[in-house]
Amino acid sequence: MNLAQQQQQFNLVFEGWLQAYLAAAQKNKNYAEILLKSQSYSLLSGGKRFRPLLAYLVFKLFASAHNQLEQLKNFCLALEMIHTYSLIHDDLPCMDNDDVRRGKPSNHKVFSEDISLLAGDGLLTDVFFLLADAKDIKAEAKINLIKLVAEKIGSMGMVSGQVFDMQADQQLILQDLRKIHLLKTANLIQTSAVGAAIIADCAAADLHNISEFSYNLGMAFQIKDDLLDGKPDGQNKQQDCKSYLHFLGLEKTKDELSRHSMLARQQLKTVDRKNTAVLLELVDFNLVRSS
Ligand code: GRG
């Protein structure tokens, strides 16, 4: 099966998992109705599900006969919940103050700031319940998974990325920008791949290779995002000074995208598995995606 077929197949599974999760939440008498509505609004507003898909493909790469897809369920839900929390909070007036997300009113425009703040808080906290409650994952692997997630998205990860982003001004240099993109974007993409490899119980050497692969894929993902966000007429917003395009111009930004994509492909070739083709396709998909 090629990437498009696997994506189609997995999306059905993932949407089923998410619907079941939200249905169970709806039955919980302690769950505030407006909170669940706000969280559901953003969870179901048309995201690509890139991070769960990456986790699925890596899991399949390393899975052996005793692995079951159900082992991945809570982790995939957690990834999309982390991503959703970060988008809800990022759009708030005290952060990026964006009224629109994915072509729709952003969460706080529909539910008000206080509820959106709490919707993000709830999602982030529920992630750790889901990870601790994941079925059929050995205790040691579960602890490694929880440590990985907390490290990559917490104060030494994504949250500091957001702080560096907020503090960035015209004095910013390329190294600073690379750090922001690493912490804000590549960290969660890397976590998706490495976490799935941990759940599939892959060997230490392959864990290292997958970590390097997904770091480069994550950087390539963000650079592609900068290219998609860039205005052809150069009339970018002030905040666009925090973009590869601003620093390097179009041609060198494309070179950087090619460089990270090539490094991702090279790392994948060092992985001790035959069926890496679909992940190679994912690297190429990022190059041509339009959203
Ligand atoms: C801790 C509040 C807080 C924020 C963390 C991740 C983040 C910082 C902010 C989100 C906004 C942003 C520009 C993130 C960069 C990562 C990125 C490219 C997000 C878009 O991801 P896609 O393309 O989105 O996967 P969809 O809509 O497909 O889910």
Residues whose N, C-alpha, C, O or C-beta is under 5 A from the ligand:
A	BS01	GRG	G46 G47 K48 R49 F50 S86 L87 H89 D90 M158 V159 Q162 K184 T185 D225 S291
